[in-house]
Every structure is written in structure tokens, then in C-alpha cells.
Amino acid sequence: PSGQIDTAGFLASTLDVSNAEFLAGGDMNFTGDSNASIVNLGTINAIDGGDIFLLSRTIVNEGTLNAEGNVGLGAGSKILLKADGDERIAILPEGQSGSISNQGVVEGAVAELKAAGGNQYALAIKNDGMVRAKGFQKRGGKLYLSAGGGRVSNSGTLKATERVEVKAPVVENTGTIDASNEEGVG
């Protein structure tokens, strides 16, 4: 929990990507049958417009993910990471289900939590913490939560200076969703 990473950009995955795609630096396809999880208990900071991406079948964040660029959590067995744009993560439908649990803080210019959900009874995304998308340098301010066939459950705070978009067959909200742009940023 006391660990801290300060970097220009951070990518962690339990899935495979081809050497050629990784070295080319464009869009990358992450695939695999690994059931290994990514668990963050500490703090990861990406500065100078950097991004943070965590890609795995299961992602648990109980710490802090803070970036001036995008913060993306993608859960599933087939994930496309796009080189640019607001929505950088695409969960491919033919993959296996995944799940995201956030009890910590996720903050970036754009925040994406996307999971392959399986069916409407499967909990794909559970947010008990804070997910915040702030428009740094008039960029971003958008928050995307997408659960292919599963549920999104929010009992925490989802806050964006421009837009909050939740796509799932079932959305349970007992928390706060705010896209009021009260800070005048974005």
C-alpha cells in the first residue's frame, strides 16, 4: 500500500501481445487465457500527459491511479489498446469475461473502465471508490464504463467535467454520478 510509481506512462498486462505490434507502437491486440489478476494497492502516477493502462481478466484497484492523460482498465481475454483517441480500450466480443473492482481512486483526463461481462447477472464492473475524469488542457473530461453483457454497480463516485457514459444491460447506482463541470475545466 505504501508503494509508489512515478513515470511518464505505465502499462501492465497479464495478456500476450505480439513483439511486432509492441515494437511498432500503434494499436495493440492483447489476448490470452491467463487467469492472473492485476491488483494495485499503492499509487501509480503518470505525469506530463502520460497514460496508465491495466489489462487483465481481473483488475482490482484499492490504491490510486493518477494520470494527466488516459487511465484505462480493461478486463477480458481479448482487448484492443488503441494508439490514440478518447476511448482507447475496446473489449473484443469473442473473448472470455472479465471483472473490474475499484475501491480506490482513478483519476485522469479521460477514464475508461471496460469489461467483458458475460451475462447480465455477472458483475463486470464494481465501483465503491472514486473515478474522476478531469479535462486537463481542455482535453478529456470524459468517463466511460462499459460492461459487455454484465452489470455495472456503482456505490462510489463517478465524476467527469464533460460526460459520463455507462453502457451495460444492468446498471445499479446507489452512489453519485456527476458531469456538472462545476470546476470550469474541460
SVG drawing of the C-alpha trace seen along z (x, -y; Angstrom):
<svg xmlns="http://www.w3.org/2000/svg" viewBox="-30 -28 40 48">
<polyline fill="none" stroke="black" stroke-width="0.4" points="0.0,0.0 2.9,-2.4 4.5,-1.7 4.6,-4.5 5.4,-4.6 6.1,-7.9 6.6,-7.6 5.8,-9.2 3.5,-6.3 2.5,-2.9 1.2,0.3 0.6,3.6 -1.0,6.7 -1.3,10.4 -2.3,11.0 0.0,11.5 0.8,9.0 3.0,9.8 6.5,8.4 5.9,6.8 2.8,4.9 4.5,3.8 7.6,2.6 5.6,0.9 4.0,-1.4 0.5,-1.6 -2.7,0.3 -2.0,3.5 -4.1,6.6 -3.8,8.3 -5.1,11.8 -4.7,14.9 -6.2,17.4 -4.3,16.3 -6.5,16.0 -3.8,13.9 -5.0,10.7 -3.7,7.2 -4.0,5.8 -3.0,2.2 -2.7,1.2 -0.3,-1.7 0.0,-4.8 0.8,-5.0 1.3,-8.5 1.8,-9.2 2.9,-12.8 3.5,-15.1 0.3,-13.9 1.2,-10.3 -1.3,-7.4 -1.9,-4.4 -3.4,-1.1 -4.1,2.1 -5.3,5.0 -6.2,8.4 -9.1,10.8 -9.4,9.4 -8.4,6.0 -8.6,4.8 -7.7,1.2 -7.6,0.3 -4.9,-2.4 -4.6,-5.4 -4.2,-5.6 -3.5,-9.2 -2.6,-10.4 -2.7,-13.7 -3.7,-11.6 -5.9,-8.5 -6.4,-6.0 -7.8,-2.7 -8.7,0.5 -9.7,3.3 -10.9,6.7 -11.3,9.7 -9.3,12.1 -9.2,10.1 -8.6,6.4 -7.6,3.9 -5.5,1.0 -5.7,-1.9 -2.8,-4.2 -4.9,-7.4 -8.3,-8.9 -10.6,-9.3 -11.8,-5.7 -8.5,-3.8 -9.7,-0.4 -12.0,1.9 -13.1,5.3 -13.5,7.7 -16.8,9.7 -15.4,13.2 -13.2,13.1 -13.9,14.5 -15.5,12.4 -13.5,10.2 -14.2,8.0 -13.0,4.7 -13.3,3.8 -12.4,0.2 -12.3,-0.8 -9.6,-3.3 -9.2,-6.4 -9.0,-6.5 -8.2,-10.0 -7.2,-11.1 -8.1,-13.5 -10.2,-10.5 -11.1,-7.5 -12.2,-4.1 -13.3,-1.0 -14.4,1.6 -15.0,5.3 -16.4,8.3 -19.3,9.1 -20.6,12.5 -24.3,12.2 -26.5,9.6 -26.2,11.3 -22.4,11.3 -20.9,8.3 -18.4,6.9 -17.6,3.5 -17.9,2.7 -17.0,-0.8 -17.0,-1.6 -14.3,-4.3 -13.8,-7.4 -13.5,-7.6 -12.8,-11.1 -12.2,-12.4 -10.9,-16.0 -10.2,-17.9 -6.5,-18.7 -5.5,-21.4 -9.1,-21.4 -8.7,-17.7 -10.8,-14.9 -13.2,-15.2 -14.9,-12.0 -15.6,-8.9 -16.6,-5.6 -17.8,-2.5 -18.8,0.4 -19.7,4.0 -20.4,6.1 -23.1,8.4 -22.7,7.9 -23.6,5.5 -22.1,2.2 -22.5,1.4 -21.6,-2.0 -21.8,-2.8 -18.9,-5.3 -18.4,-8.5 -18.2,-8.8 -17.3,-12.4 -16.4,-14.0 -16.1,-17.6 -17.7,-16.8 -19.5,-13.4 -20.2,-10.2 -21.2,-7.3 -22.3,-3.9 -23.1,-1.0 -24.4,2.2 -27.5,4.3 -27.9,3.7 -26.7,0.6 -27.1,0.3 -26.3,-3.1 -26.5,-3.9 -23.6,-6.3 -23.0,-9.6 -22.7,-10.3 -21.8,-13.9 -20.9,-15.5 -21.7,-19.1 -18.4,-20.7 -18.5,-22.8 -14.8,-23.3 -14.9,-25.1 -12.3,-22.7 -12.5,-21.0"/>
</svg>
